[in-house]
Amino acid sequence: MIPLARENRNSLAQQRAQAWQQVETLIQTRQPKRYDEAAQLLRGLCDLAERQSKTAEARARLQALRDAHANKPSLLRRLDEAGLFS
């Protein structure tokens, strides 16, 4: 995965809540391409959480998301491929 550019990281930091909502919106489409976008956005959110010492919070949200969408193996596979813990 390509690291986010500095401008994108700063924007993501300012709009973290909206980014988590966007992830949910992308997942709800049930479209594989959108799952890829969600995984990329989640990777950025997890990287941001690590820089802000909020890793536990991000992991909890990611686990809740995985639990809520456990019936979507294609999504879970993409999250795993993006290096997001399972």
N, CA, C and O atoms as a Maestro MAE file, in Angstrom:
{
 s_m_m2io_version
 :::
 2.0.0
}

f_m_ct {
 s_m_title
 :::
 protein
 m_atom[344] {
  # First column is atom index #
  i_m_mmod_type
  r_m_x_coord
  r_m_y_coord
  r_m_z_coord
  i_m_residue_number
  s_m_chain_name
  s_m_pdb_residue_name
  s_m_pdb_atom_name
  i_m_atomic_number
  :::
  1 25 0.847 -1.171 0.000 1 A "MET " " N  " 7
  2 3 0.000 0.000 0.000 1 A "MET " " CA " 6
  3 2 0.894 1.234 0.000 1 A "MET " " C  " 6
  4 15 1.880 1.288 0.734 1 A "MET " " O  " 8
  5 25 0.558 2.209 -0.807 2 A "ILE " " N  " 7
  6 3 1.312 3.452 -0.899 2 A "ILE " " CA " 6
  7 2 0.948 4.340 0.285 2 A "ILE " " C  " 6
  8 15 -0.234 4.557 0.553 2 A "ILE " " O  " 8
  9 25 1.955 4.861 1.001 3 A "PRO " " N  " 7
  10 3 1.650 5.756 2.128 3 A "PRO " " CA " 6
  11 2 0.915 7.000 1.643 3 A "PRO " " C  " 6
  12 15 1.125 7.462 0.522 3 A "PRO " " O  " 8
  13 25 0.069 7.522 2.485 4 A "LEU " " N  " 7
  14 3 -0.663 8.735 2.137 4 A "LEU " " CA " 6
  15 2 0.292 9.919 2.094 4 A "LEU " " C  " 6
  16 15 1.209 10.018 2.910 4 A "LEU " " O  " 8
  17 25 0.076 10.803 1.151 5 A "ALA " " N  " 7
  18 3 0.863 12.023 1.081 5 A "ALA " " CA " 6
  19 2 0.579 12.862 2.323 5 A "ALA " " C  " 6
  20 15 -0.473 12.721 2.946 5 A "ALA " " O  " 8
  21 25 1.517 13.733 2.678 6 A "ARG " " N  " 7
  22 3 1.374 14.554 3.881 6 A "ARG " " CA " 6
  23 2 0.060 15.320 3.891 6 A "ARG " " C  " 6
  24 15 -0.610 15.372 4.923 6 A "ARG " " O  " 8
  25 25 -0.326 15.918 2.761 7 A "GLU " " N  " 7
  26 3 -1.571 16.680 2.716 7 A "GLU " " CA " 6
  27 2 -2.765 15.777 3.010 7 A "GLU " " C  " 6
  28 15 -3.689 16.175 3.720 7 A "GLU " " O  " 8
  29 25 -2.747 14.565 2.464 8 A "ASN " " N  " 7
  30 3 -3.845 13.634 2.697 8 A "ASN " " CA " 6
  31 2 -3.879 13.184 4.156 8 A "ASN " " C  " 6
  32 15 -4.954 13.016 4.732 8 A "ASN " " O  " 8
  33 25 -2.706 12.990 4.750 9 A "ARG " " N  " 7
  34 3 -2.663 12.582 6.161 9 A "ARG " " CA " 6
  35 2 -3.229 13.678 7.042 9 A "ARG " " C  " 6
  36 15 -4.001 13.405 7.960 9 A "ARG " " O  " 8
  37 25 -2.848 14.922 6.765 10 A "ASN " " N  " 7
  38 3 -3.357 16.033 7.557 10 A "ASN " " CA " 6
  39 2 -4.856 16.167 7.400 10 A "ASN " " C  " 6
  40 15 -5.567 16.402 8.377 10 A "ASN " " O  " 8
  41 25 -5.341 16.021 6.186 11 A "SER " " N  " 7
  42 3 -6.778 16.099 5.927 11 A "SER " " CA " 6
  43 2 -7.504 14.975 6.658 11 A "SER " " C  " 6
  44 15 -8.563 15.189 7.248 11 A "SER " " O  " 8
  45 25 -6.933 13.787 6.614 12 A "LEU " " N  " 7
  46 3 -7.539 12.648 7.291 12 A "LEU " " CA " 6
  47 2 -7.599 12.893 8.793 12 A "LEU " " C  " 6
  48 15 -8.593 12.557 9.436 12 A "LEU " " O  " 8
  49 25 -6.557 13.469 9.350 13 A "ALA " " N  " 7
  50 3 -6.533 13.754 10.784 13 A "ALA " " CA " 6
  51 2 -7.651 14.722 11.166 13 A "ALA " " C  " 6
  52 15 -8.272 14.579 12.219 13 A "ALA " " O  " 8
  53 25 -7.897 15.695 10.316 14 A "GLN " " N  " 7
  54 3 -8.922 16.688 10.595 14 A "GLN " " CA " 6
  55 2 -10.323 16.125 10.407 14 A "GLN " " C  " 6
  56 15 -11.275 16.626 11.005 14 A "GLN " " O  " 8
  57 25 -10.462 15.100 9.590 15 A "GLN " " N  " 7
  58 3 -11.787 14.583 9.254 15 A "GLN " " CA " 6
  59 2 -11.924 13.104 9.618 15 A "GLN " " C  " 6
  60 15 -12.571 12.339 8.903 15 A "GLN " " O  " 8
  61 25 -11.312 12.712 10.733 16 A "ARG " " N  " 7
  62 3 -11.300 11.297 11.130 16 A "ARG " " CA " 6
  63 2 -12.709 10.720 11.269 16 A "ARG " " C  " 6
  64 15 -12.965 9.625 10.768 16 A "ARG " " O  " 8
  65 25 -13.616 11.412 11.925 17 A "ALA " " N  " 7
  66 3 -14.974 10.892 12.127 17 A "ALA " " CA " 6
  67 2 -15.684 10.680 10.791 17 A "ALA " " C  " 6
  68 15 -16.362 9.673 10.589 17 A "ALA " " O  " 8
  69 25 -15.519 11.635 9.890 18 A "GLN " " N  " 7
  70 3 -16.155 11.484 8.575 18 A "GLN " " CA " 6
  71 2 -15.527 10.338 7.788 18 A "GLN " " C  " 6
  72 15 -16.208 9.662 7.017 18 A "GLN " " O  " 8
  73 25 -14.231 10.123 7.984 19 A "ALA " " N  " 7
  74 3 -13.551 9.040 7.276 19 A "ALA " " CA " 6
  75 2 -14.083 7.678 7.728 19 A "ALA " " C  " 6
  76 15 -14.289 6.784 6.907 19 A "ALA " " O  " 8
  77 25 -14.303 7.525 9.035 20 A "TRP " " N  " 7
  78 3 -14.884 6.264 9.525 20 A "TRP " " CA " 6
  79 2 -16.283 6.065 8.941 20 A "TRP " " C  " 6
  80 15 -16.650 4.946 8.581 20 A "TRP " " O  " 8
  81 25 -17.054 7.125 8.846 21 A "GLN " " N  " 7
  82 3 -18.391 7.026 8.251 21 A "GLN " " CA " 6
  83 2 -18.296 6.679 6.771 21 A "GLN " " C  " 6
  84 15 -19.098 5.898 6.258 21 A "GLN " " O  " 8
  85 25 -17.317 7.260 6.088 22 A "GLN " " N  " 7
  86 3 -17.137 6.957 4.667 22 A "GLN " " CA " 6
  87 2 -16.803 5.478 4.472 22 A "GLN " " C  " 6
  88 15 -17.252 4.859 3.507 22 A "GLN " " O  " 8
  89 25 -16.016 4.915 5.385 23 A "VAL " " N  " 7
  90 3 -15.704 3.481 5.317 23 A "VAL " " CA " 6
  91 2 -17.003 2.677 5.345 23 A "VAL " " C  " 6
  92 15 -17.202 1.778 4.527 23 A "VAL " " O  " 8
  93 25 -17.873 3.003 6.279 24 A "GLU " " N  " 7
  94 3 -19.163 2.291 6.377 24 A "GLU " " CA " 6
  95 2 -19.976 2.447 5.088 24 A "GLU " " C  " 6
  96 15 -20.568 1.486 4.598 24 A "GLU " " O  " 8
  97 25 -19.997 3.652 4.555 25 A "THR " " N  " 7
  98 3 -20.747 3.905 3.318 25 A "THR " " CA " 6
  99 2 -20.184 3.068 2.176 25 A "THR " " C  " 6
  100 15 -20.943 2.477 1.408 25 A "THR " " O  " 8
  101 25 -18.877 3.015 2.059 26 A "LEU " " N  " 7
  102 3 -18.248 2.219 1.002 26 A "LEU " " CA " 6
  103 2 -18.575 0.737 1.162 26 A "LEU " " C  " 6
  104 15 -18.845 0.046 0.180 26 A "LEU " " O  " 8
  105 25 -18.551 0.259 2.386 27 A "ILE " " N  " 7
  106 3 -18.834 -1.158 2.633 27 A "ILE " " CA " 6
  107 2 -20.284 -1.490 2.301 27 A "ILE " " C  " 6
  108 15 -20.571 -2.562 1.768 27 A "ILE " " O  " 8
  109 25 -21.190 -0.585 2.610 28 A "GLN " " N  " 7
  110 3 -22.617 -0.830 2.367 28 A "GLN " " CA " 6
  111 2 -22.943 -1.010 0.881 28 A "GLN " " C  " 6
  112 15 -23.980 -1.582 0.546 28 A "GLN " " O  " 8
  113 25 -22.076 -0.533 -0.008 29 A "THR " " N  " 7
  114 3 -22.339 -0.683 -1.445 29 A "THR " " CA " 6
  115 2 -22.273 -2.136 -1.893 29 A "THR " " C  " 6
  116 15 -22.865 -2.516 -2.903 29 A "THR " " O  " 8
  117 25 -21.529 -2.956 -1.111 30 A "ARG " " N  " 7
  118 3 -21.324 -4.371 -1.457 30 A "ARG " " CA " 6
  119 2 -20.646 -4.536 -2.809 30 A "ARG " " C  " 6
  120 15 -20.861 -5.536 -3.494 30 A "ARG " " O  " 8
  121 25 -19.831 -3.567 -3.196 31 A "GLN " " N  " 7
  122 3 -19.087 -3.609 -4.454 31 A "GLN " " CA " 6
  123 2 -17.607 -3.825 -4.154 31 A "GLN " " C  " 6
  124 15 -17.019 -3.081 -3.369 31 A "GLN " " O  " 8
  125 25 -17.000 -4.842 -4.775 32 A "PRO " " N  " 7
  126 3 -15.592 -5.144 -4.489 32 A "PRO " " CA " 6
  127 2 -14.654 -3.946 -4.643 32 A "PRO " " C  " 6
  128 15 -13.746 -3.776 -3.830 32 A "PRO " " O  " 8
  129 25 -14.849 -3.128 -5.650 33 A "LYS " " N  " 7
  130 3 -13.986 -1.965 -5.835 33 A "LYS " " CA " 6
  131 2 -14.108 -1.014 -4.641 33 A "LYS " " C  " 6
  132 15 -13.119 -0.427 -4.205 33 A "LYS " " O  " 8
  133 25 -15.302 -0.872 -4.127 34 A "ARG " " N  " 7
  134 3 -15.521 -0.004 -2.959 34 A "ARG " " CA " 6
  135 2 -14.901 -0.615 -1.704 34 A "ARG " " C  " 6
  136 15 -14.450 0.112 -0.819 34 A "ARG " " O  " 8
  137 25 -14.875 -1.955 -1.622 35 A "TYR " " N  " 7
  138 3 -14.199 -2.614 -0.504 35 A "TYR " " CA " 6
  139 2 -12.709 -2.264 -0.526 35 A "TYR " " C  " 6
  140 15 -12.104 -2.030 0.520 35 A "TYR " " O  " 8
  141 25 -12.124 -2.230 -1.725 36 A "ASP " " N  " 7
  142 3 -10.718 -1.859 -1.844 36 A "ASP " " CA " 6
  143 2 -10.500 -0.427 -1.344 36 A "ASP " " C  " 6
  144 15 -9.524 -0.154 -0.645 36 A "ASP " " O  " 8
  145 25 -11.398 0.472 -1.700 37 A "GLU " " N  " 7
  146 3 -11.301 1.864 -1.247 37 A "GLU " " CA " 6
  147 2 -11.437 1.937 0.276 37 A "GLU " " C  " 6
  148 15 -10.711 2.678 0.938 37 A "GLU " " O  " 8
  149 25 -12.370 1.164 0.820 38 A "ALA " " N  " 7
  150 3 -12.561 1.146 2.271 38 A "ALA " " CA " 6
  151 2 -11.304 0.636 2.971 38 A "ALA " " C  " 6
  152 15 -10.887 1.195 3.985 38 A "ALA " " O  " 8
  153 25 -10.704 -0.418 2.437 39 A "ALA " " N  " 7
  154 3 -9.490 -0.977 3.039 39 A "ALA " " CA " 6
  155 2 -8.357 0.041 3.003 39 A "ALA " " C  " 6
  156 15 -7.607 0.165 3.972 39 A "ALA " " O  " 8
  157 25 -8.224 0.769 1.901 40 A "GLN " " N  " 7
  158 3 -7.175 1.787 1.803 40 A "GLN " " CA " 6
  159 2 -7.419 2.903 2.814 40 A "GLN " " C  " 6
  160 15 -6.486 3.364 3.472 40 A "GLN " " O  " 8
  161 25 -8.653 3.330 2.936 41 A "LEU " " N  " 7
  162 3 -8.989 4.379 3.898 41 A "LEU " " CA " 6
  163 2 -8.756 3.893 5.334 41 A "LEU " " C  " 6
  164 15 -8.258 4.642 6.174 41 A "LEU " " O  " 8
  165 25 -9.114 2.661 5.601 42 A "LEU " " N  " 7
  166 3 -8.876 2.093 6.930 42 A "LEU " " CA " 6
  167 2 -7.382 2.001 7.237 42 A "LEU " " C  " 6
  168 15 -6.959 2.251 8.365 42 A "LEU " " O  " 8
  169 25 -6.598 1.648 6.241 43 A "ARG " " N  " 7
  170 3 -5.143 1.600 6.436 43 A "ARG " " CA " 6
  171 2 -4.648 2.980 6.856 43 A "ARG " " C  " 6
  172 15 -3.833 3.098 7.772 43 A "ARG " " O  " 8
  173 25 -5.137 4.022 6.190 44 A "GLY " " N  " 7
  174 3 -4.760 5.384 6.547 44 A "GLY " " CA " 6
  175 2 -5.211 5.750 7.948 44 A "GLY " " C  " 6
  176 15 -4.471 6.392 8.694 44 A "GLY " " O  " 8
  177 25 -6.415 5.347 8.308 45 A "LEU " " N  " 7
  178 3 -6.928 5.630 9.659 45 A "LEU " " CA " 6
  179 2 -6.104 4.918 10.725 45 A "LEU " " C  " 6
  180 15 -5.840 5.482 11.787 45 A "LEU " " O  " 8
  181 25 -5.702 3.697 10.451 46 A "CYS " " N  " 7
  182 3 -4.883 2.948 11.414 46 A "CYS " " CA " 6
  183 2 -3.492 3.565 11.534 46 A "CYS " " C  " 6
  184 15 -2.939 3.646 12.630 46 A "CYS " " O  " 8
  185 25 -2.929 3.998 10.410 47 A "ASP " " N  " 7
  186 3 -1.626 4.671 10.447 47 A "ASP " " CA " 6
  187 2 -1.724 5.964 11.250 47 A "ASP " " C  " 6
  188 15 -0.843 6.268 12.055 47 A "ASP " " O  " 8
  189 25 -2.778 6.711 11.032 48 A "LEU " " N  " 7
  190 3 -3.010 7.952 11.769 48 A "LEU " " CA " 6
  191 2 -3.135 7.666 13.269 48 A "LEU " " C  " 6
  192 15 -2.552 8.367 14.096 48 A "LEU " " O  " 8
  193 25 -3.892 6.641 13.600 49 A "ALA " " N  " 7
  194 3 -4.077 6.275 15.011 49 A "ALA " " CA " 6
  195 2 -2.743 5.929 15.660 49 A "ALA " " C  " 6
  196 15 -2.496 6.277 16.814 49 A "ALA " " O  " 8
  197 25 -1.898 5.253 14.920 50 A "GLU " " N  " 7
  198 3 -0.583 4.899 15.457 50 A "GLU " " CA " 6
  199 2 0.240 6.156 15.735 50 A "GLU " " C  " 6
  200 15 0.885 6.255 16.779 50 A "GLU " " O  " 8
  201 25 0.222 7.109 14.814 51 A "ARG " " N  " 7
  202 3 0.976 8.351 15.006 51 A "ARG " " CA " 6
  203 2 0.425 9.168 16.173 51 A "ARG " " C  " 6
  204 15 1.167 9.908 16.819 51 A "ARG " " O  " 8
  205 25 -0.862 9.037 16.441 52 A "GLN " " N  " 7
  206 3 -1.492 9.809 17.508 52 A "GLN " " CA " 6
  207 2 -1.619 9.011 18.808 52 A "GLN " " C  " 6
  208 15 -2.300 9.442 19.739 52 A "GLN " " O  " 8
  209 25 -0.976 7.869 18.871 53 A "SER " " N  " 7
  210 3 -1.033 6.990 20.058 53 A "SER " " CA " 6
  211 2 -2.461 6.597 20.402 53 A "SER " " C  " 6
  212 15 -2.833 6.540 21.574 53 A "SER " " O  " 8
  213 25 -3.249 6.331 19.385 54 A "LYS " " N  " 7
  214 3 -4.638 5.894 19.571 54 A "LYS " " CA " 6
  215 2 -4.873 4.539 18.902 54 A "LYS " " C  " 6
  216 15 -5.952 4.265 18.378 54 A "LYS " " O  " 8
  217 25 -3.847 3.711 18.933 55 A "THR " " N  " 7
  218 3 -3.914 2.414 18.271 55 A "THR " " CA " 6
  219 2 -5.013 1.531 18.852 55 A "THR " " C  " 6
  220 15 -5.737 0.872 18.105 55 A "THR " " O  " 8
  221 25 -5.143 1.513 20.164 56 A "ALA " " N  " 7
  222 3 -6.157 0.667 20.804 56 A "ALA " " CA " 6
  223 2 -7.559 1.066 20.348 56 A "ALA " " C  " 6
  224 15 -8.403 0.207 20.093 56 A "ALA " " O  " 8
  225 25 -7.798 2.358 20.249 57 A "GLU " " N  " 7
  226 3 -9.102 2.843 19.797 57 A "GLU " " CA " 6
  227 2 -9.381 2.405 18.361 57 A "GLU " " C  " 6
  228 15 -10.481 1.951 18.046 57 A "GLU " " O  " 8
  229 25 -8.385 2.543 17.497 58 A "ALA " " N  " 7
  230 3 -8.555 2.153 16.093 58 A "ALA " " CA " 6
  231 2 -8.768 0.646 15.976 58 A "ALA " " C  " 6
  232 15 -9.605 0.195 15.195 58 A "ALA " " O  " 8
  233 25 -8.024 -0.120 16.739 59 A "ARG " " N  " 7
  234 3 -8.183 -1.581 16.697 59 A "ARG " " CA " 6
  235 2 -9.581 -1.997 17.154 59 A "ARG " " C  " 6
  236 15 -10.184 -2.901 16.576 59 A "ARG " " O  " 8
  237 25 -10.086 -1.343 18.177 60 A "ALA " " N  " 7
  238 3 -11.429 -1.659 18.667 60 A "ALA " " CA " 6
  239 2 -12.481 -1.335 17.605 60 A "ALA " " C  " 6
  240 15 -13.410 -2.112 17.385 60 A "ALA " " O  " 8
  241 25 -12.328 -0.189 16.954 61 A "ARG " " N  " 7
  242 3 -13.289 0.189 15.910 61 A "ARG " " CA " 6
  243 2 -13.196 -0.756 14.723 61 A "ARG " " C  " 6
  244 15 -14.210 -1.142 14.142 61 A "ARG " " O  " 8
  245 25 -11.969 -1.124 14.368 62 A "LEU " " N  " 7
  246 3 -11.779 -2.047 13.251 62 A "LEU " " CA " 6
  247 2 -12.364 -3.417 13.585 62 A "LEU " " C  " 6
  248 15 -12.987 -4.047 12.731 62 A "LEU " " O  " 8
  249 25 -12.170 -3.881 14.812 63 A "GLN " " N  " 7
  250 3 -12.735 -5.179 15.203 63 A "GLN " " CA " 6
  251 2 -14.257 -5.129 15.192 63 A "GLN " " C  " 6
  252 15 -14.904 -6.084 14.761 63 A "GLN " " O  " 8
  253 25 -14.826 -4.044 15.652 64 A "ALA " " N  " 7
  254 3 -16.283 -3.894 15.624 64 A "ALA " " CA " 6
  255 2 -16.790 -3.896 14.184 64 A "ALA " " C  " 6
  256 15 -17.833 -4.479 13.888 64 A "ALA " " O  " 8
  257 25 -16.058 -3.251 13.305 65 A "LEU " " N  " 7
  258 3 -16.434 -3.229 11.889 65 A "LEU " " CA " 6
  259 2 -16.360 -4.641 11.312 65 A "LEU " " C  " 6
  260 15 -17.271 -5.074 10.606 65 A "LEU " " O  " 8
  261 25 -15.277 -5.356 11.612 66 A "ARG " " N  " 7
  262 3 -15.129 -6.735 11.124 66 A "ARG " " CA " 6
  263 2 -16.262 -7.623 11.658 66 A "ARG " " C  " 6
  264 15 -16.808 -8.440 10.918 66 A "ARG " " O  " 8
  265 25 -16.609 -7.465 12.923 67 A "ASP " " N  " 7
  266 3 -17.683 -8.261 13.517 67 A "ASP " " CA " 6
  267 2 -19.022 -7.953 12.849 67 A "ASP " " C  " 6
  268 15 -19.813 -8.857 12.578 67 A "ASP " " O  " 8
  269 25 -19.266 -6.679 12.589 68 A "ALA " " N  " 7
  270 3 -20.534 -6.269 11.979 68 A "ALA " " CA " 6
  271 2 -20.666 -6.761 10.536 68 A "ALA " " C  " 6
  272 15 -21.775 -6.926 10.027 68 A "ALA " " O  " 8
  273 25 -19.539 -6.991 9.892 69 A "HIS " " N  " 7
  274 3 -19.568 -7.400 8.479 69 A "HIS " " CA " 6
  275 2 -18.937 -8.781 8.287 69 A "HIS " " C  " 6
  276 15 -18.349 -9.068 7.244 69 A "HIS " " O  " 8
  277 25 -19.066 -9.616 9.294 70 A "ALA " " N  " 7
  278 3 -18.468 -10.953 9.251 70 A "ALA " " CA " 6
  279 2 -19.026 -11.822 8.127 70 A "ALA " " C  " 6
  280 15 -18.408 -12.815 7.743 70 A "ALA " " O  " 8
  281 25 -20.176 -11.455 7.609 71 A "ASN " " N  " 7
  282 3 -20.803 -12.229 6.538 71 A "ASN " " CA " 6
  283 2 -20.340 -11.777 5.147 71 A "ASN " " C  " 6
  284 15 -20.940 -12.158 4.141 71 A "ASN " " O  " 8
  285 25 -19.287 -10.975 5.088 72 A "LYS " " N  " 7
  286 3 -18.771 -10.478 3.808 72 A "LYS " " CA " 6
  287 2 -17.319 -10.940 3.647 72 A "LYS " " C  " 6
  288 15 -16.391 -10.172 3.904 72 A "LYS " " O  " 8
  289 25 -17.122 -12.186 3.224 73 A "PRO " " N  " 7
  290 3 -15.759 -12.725 3.131 73 A "PRO " " CA " 6
  291 2 -14.861 -11.939 2.175 73 A "PRO " " C  " 6
  292 15 -13.654 -11.845 2.398 73 A "PRO " " O  " 8
  293 25 -15.428 -11.386 1.135 74 A "SER " " N  " 7
  294 3 -14.637 -10.599 0.190 74 A "SER " " CA " 6
  295 2 -14.072 -9.350 0.871 74 A "SER " " C  " 6
  296 15 -12.918 -8.989 0.642 74 A "SER " " O  " 8
  297 25 -14.858 -8.707 1.686 75 A "LEU " " N  " 7
  298 3 -14.401 -7.539 2.434 75 A "LEU " " CA " 6
  299 2 -13.314 -7.946 3.422 75 A "LEU " " C  " 6
  300 15 -12.266 -7.304 3.489 75 A "LEU " " O  " 8
  301 25 -13.552 -9.001 4.183 76 A "LEU " " N  " 7
  302 3 -12.589 -9.437 5.191 76 A "LEU " " CA " 6
  303 2 -11.257 -9.817 4.547 76 A "LEU " " C  " 6
  304 15 -10.193 -9.538 5.100 76 A "LEU " " O  " 8
  305 25 -11.317 -10.447 3.387 77 A "ARG " " N  " 7
  306 3 -10.092 -10.802 2.666 77 A "ARG " " CA " 6
  307 2 -9.313 -9.538 2.293 77 A "ARG " " C  " 6
  308 15 -8.091 -9.490 2.432 77 A "ARG " " O  " 8
  309 25 -10.023 -8.532 1.825 78 A "ARG " " N  " 7
  310 3 -9.357 -7.278 1.450 78 A "ARG " " CA " 6
  311 2 -8.739 -6.589 2.670 78 A "ARG " " C  " 6
  312 15 -7.650 -6.021 2.581 78 A "ARG " " O  " 8
  313 25 -9.428 -6.639 3.794 79 A "LEU " " N  " 7
  314 3 -8.877 -6.047 5.010 79 A "LEU " " CA " 6
  315 2 -7.607 -6.783 5.431 79 A "LEU " " C  " 6
  316 15 -6.631 -6.162 5.853 79 A "LEU " " O  " 8
  317 25 -7.628 -8.099 5.314 80 A "ASP " " N  " 7
  318 3 -6.452 -8.890 5.645 80 A "ASP " " CA " 6
  319 2 -5.297 -8.572 4.690 80 A "ASP " " C  " 6
  320 15 -4.150 -8.434 5.114 80 A "ASP " " O  " 8
  321 25 -5.614 -8.460 3.401 81 A "GLU " " N  " 7
  322 3 -4.580 -8.156 2.403 81 A "GLU " " CA " 6
  323 2 -3.999 -6.764 2.620 81 A "GLU " " C  " 6
  324 15 -2.847 -6.516 2.264 81 A "GLU " " O  " 8
  325 25 -4.777 -5.856 3.198 82 A "ALA " " N  " 7
  326 3 -4.296 -4.506 3.478 82 A "ALA " " CA " 6
  327 2 -3.465 -4.452 4.761 82 A "ALA " " C  " 6
  328 15 -2.970 -3.393 5.146 82 A "ALA " " O  " 8
  329 25 -3.317 -5.601 5.414 83 A "GLY " " N  " 7
  330 3 -2.521 -5.644 6.631 83 A "GLY " " CA " 6
  331 2 -3.271 -5.193 7.869 83 A "GLY " " C  " 6
  332 15 -2.667 -4.851 8.885 83 A "GLY " " O  " 8
  333 25 -4.591 -5.195 7.779 84 A "LEU " " N  " 7
  334 3 -5.410 -4.824 8.915 84 A "LEU " " CA " 6
  335 2 -5.701 -6.092 9.700 84 A "LEU " " C  " 6
  336 15 -6.207 -7.069 9.147 84 A "LEU " " O  " 8
  337 25 -5.388 -6.077 10.965 85 A "PHE " " N  " 7
  338 3 -5.421 -7.304 11.764 85 A "PHE " " CA " 6
  339 2 -6.768 -8.014 11.678 85 A "PHE " " C  " 6
  340 15 -7.803 -7.401 11.417 85 A "PHE " " O  " 8
  341 25 -6.723 -9.310 11.901 86 A "SER " " N  " 7
  342 3 -7.955 -10.106 11.873 86 A "SER " " CA " 6
  343 2 -8.280 -10.635 13.242 86 A "SER " " C  " 6
  344 15 -9.283 -11.328 13.414 86 A "SER " " O  " 8
  :::
 }
 m_bond[343] {
  # First column is bond index #
  i_m_from
  i_m_to
  i_m_order
  :::
  1 1 2 1
  2 2 3 1
  3 3 4 2
  4 3 5 1
  5 5 6 1
  6 6 7 1
  7 7 8 2
  8 7 9 1
  9 9 10 1
  10 10 11 1
  11 11 12 2
  12 11 13 1
  13 13 14 1
  14 14 15 1
  15 15 16 2
  16 15 17 1
  17 17 18 1
  18 18 19 1
  19 19 20 2
  20 19 21 1
  21 21 22 1
  22 22 23 1
  23 23 24 2
  24 23 25 1
  25 25 26 1
  26 26 27 1
  27 27 28 2
  28 27 29 1
  29 29 30 1
  30 30 31 1
  31 31 32 2
  32 31 33 1
  33 33 34 1
  34 34 35 1
  35 35 36 2
  36 35 37 1
  37 37 38 1
  38 38 39 1
  39 39 40 2
  40 39 41 1
  41 41 42 1
  42 42 43 1
  43 43 44 2
  44 43 45 1
  45 45 46 1
  46 46 47 1
  47 47 48 2
  48 47 49 1
  49 49 50 1
  50 50 51 1
  51 51 52 2
  52 51 53 1
  53 53 54 1
  54 54 55 1
  55 55 56 2
  56 55 57 1
  57 57 58 1
  58 58 59 1
  59 59 60 2
  60 59 61 1
  61 61 62 1
  62 62 63 1
  63 63 64 2
  64 63 65 1
  65 65 66 1
  66 66 67 1
  67 67 68 2
  68 67 69 1
  69 69 70 1
  70 70 71 1
  71 71 72 2
  72 71 73 1
  73 73 74 1
  74 74 75 1
  75 75 76 2
  76 75 77 1
  77 77 78 1
  78 78 79 1
  79 79 80 2
  80 79 81 1
  81 81 82 1
  82 82 83 1
  83 83 84 2
  84 83 85 1
  85 85 86 1
  86 86 87 1
  87 87 88 2
  88 87 89 1
  89 89 90 1
  90 90 91 1
  91 91 92 2
  92 91 93 1
  93 93 94 1
  94 94 95 1
  95 95 96 2
  96 95 97 1
  97 97 98 1
  98 98 99 1
  99 99 100 2
  100 99 101 1
  101 101 102 1
  102 102 103 1
  103 103 104 2
  104 103 105 1
  105 105 106 1
  106 106 107 1
  107 107 108 2
  108 107 109 1
  109 109 110 1
  110 110 111 1
  111 111 112 2
  112 111 113 1
  113 113 114 1
  114 114 115 1
  115 115 116 2
  116 115 117 1
  117 117 118 1
  118 118 119 1
  119 119 120 2
  120 119 121 1
  121 121 122 1
  122 122 123 1
  123 123 124 2
  124 123 125 1
  125 125 126 1
  126 126 127 1
  127 127 128 2
  128 127 129 1
  129 129 130 1
  130 130 131 1
  131 131 132 2
  132 131 133 1
  133 133 134 1
  134 134 135 1
  135 135 136 2
  136 135 137 1
  137 137 138 1
  138 138 139 1
  139 139 140 2
  140 139 141 1
  141 141 142 1
  142 142 143 1
  143 143 144 2
  144 143 145 1
  145 145 146 1
  146 146 147 1
  147 147 148 2
  148 147 149 1
  149 149 150 1
  150 150 151 1
  151 151 152 2
  152 151 153 1
  153 153 154 1
  154 154 155 1
  155 155 156 2
  156 155 157 1
  157 157 158 1
  158 158 159 1
  159 159 160 2
  160 159 161 1
  161 161 162 1
  162 162 163 1
  163 163 164 2
  164 163 165 1
  165 165 166 1
  166 166 167 1
  167 167 168 2
  168 167 169 1
  169 169 170 1
  170 170 171 1
  171 171 172 2
  172 171 173 1
  173 173 174 1
  174 174 175 1
  175 175 176 2
  176 175 177 1
  177 177 178 1
  178 178 179 1
  179 179 180 2
  180 179 181 1
  181 181 182 1
  182 182 183 1
  183 183 184 2
  184 183 185 1
  185 185 186 1
  186 186 187 1
  187 187 188 2
  188 187 189 1
  189 189 190 1
  190 190 191 1
  191 191 192 2
  192 191 193 1
  193 193 194 1
  194 194 195 1
  195 195 196 2
  196 195 197 1
  197 197 198 1
  198 198 199 1
  199 199 200 2
  200 199 201 1
  201 201 202 1
  202 202 203 1
  203 203 204 2
  204 203 205 1
  205 205 206 1
  206 206 207 1
  207 207 208 2
  208 207 209 1
  209 209 210 1
  210 210 211 1
  211 211 212 2
  212 211 213 1
  213 213 214 1
  214 214 215 1
  215 215 216 2
  216 215 217 1
  217 217 218 1
  218 218 219 1
  219 219 220 2
  220 219 221 1
  221 221 222 1
  222 222 223 1
  223 223 224 2
  224 223 225 1
  225 225 226 1
  226 226 227 1
  227 227 228 2
  228 227 229 1
  229 229 230 1
  230 230 231 1
  231 231 232 2
  232 231 233 1
  233 233 234 1
  234 234 235 1
  235 235 236 2
  236 235 237 1
  237 237 238 1
  238 238 239 1
  239 239 240 2
  240 239 241 1
  241 241 242 1
  242 242 243 1
  243 243 244 2
  244 243 245 1
  245 245 246 1
  246 246 247 1
  247 247 248 2
  248 247 249 1
  249 249 250 1
  250 250 251 1
  251 251 252 2
  252 251 253 1
  253 253 254 1
  254 254 255 1
  255 255 256 2
  256 255 257 1
  257 257 258 1
  258 258 259 1
  259 259 260 2
  260 259 261 1
  261 261 262 1
  262 262 263 1
  263 263 264 2
  264 263 265 1
  265 265 266 1
  266 266 267 1
  267 267 268 2
  268 267 269 1
  269 269 270 1
  270 270 271 1
  271 271 272 2
  272 271 273 1
  273 273 274 1
  274 274 275 1
  275 275 276 2
  276 275 277 1
  277 277 278 1
  278 278 279 1
  279 279 280 2
  280 279 281 1
  281 281 282 1
  282 282 283 1
  283 283 284 2
  284 283 285 1
  285 285 286 1
  286 286 287 1
  287 287 288 2
  288 287 289 1
  289 289 290 1
  290 290 291 1
  291 291 292 2
  292 291 293 1
  293 293 294 1
  294 294 295 1
  295 295 296 2
  296 295 297 1
  297 297 298 1
  298 298 299 1
  299 299 300 2
  300 299 301 1
  301 301 302 1
  302 302 303 1
  303 303 304 2
  304 303 305 1
  305 305 306 1
  306 306 307 1
  307 307 308 2
  308 307 309 1
  309 309 310 1
  310 310 311 1
  311 311 312 2
  312 311 313 1
  313 313 314 1
  314 314 315 1
  315 315 316 2
  316 315 317 1
  317 317 318 1
  318 318 319 1
  319 319 320 2
  320 319 321 1
  321 321 322 1
  322 322 323 1
  323 323 324 2
  324 323 325 1
  325 325 326 1
  326 326 327 1
  327 327 328 2
  328 327 329 1
  329 329 330 1
  330 330 331 1
  331 331 332 2
  332 331 333 1
  333 333 334 1
  334 334 335 1
  335 335 336 2
  336 335 337 1
  337 337 338 1
  338 338 339 1
  339 339 340 2
  340 339 341 1
  341 341 342 1
  342 342 343 1
  343 343 344 2
  :::
 }
}
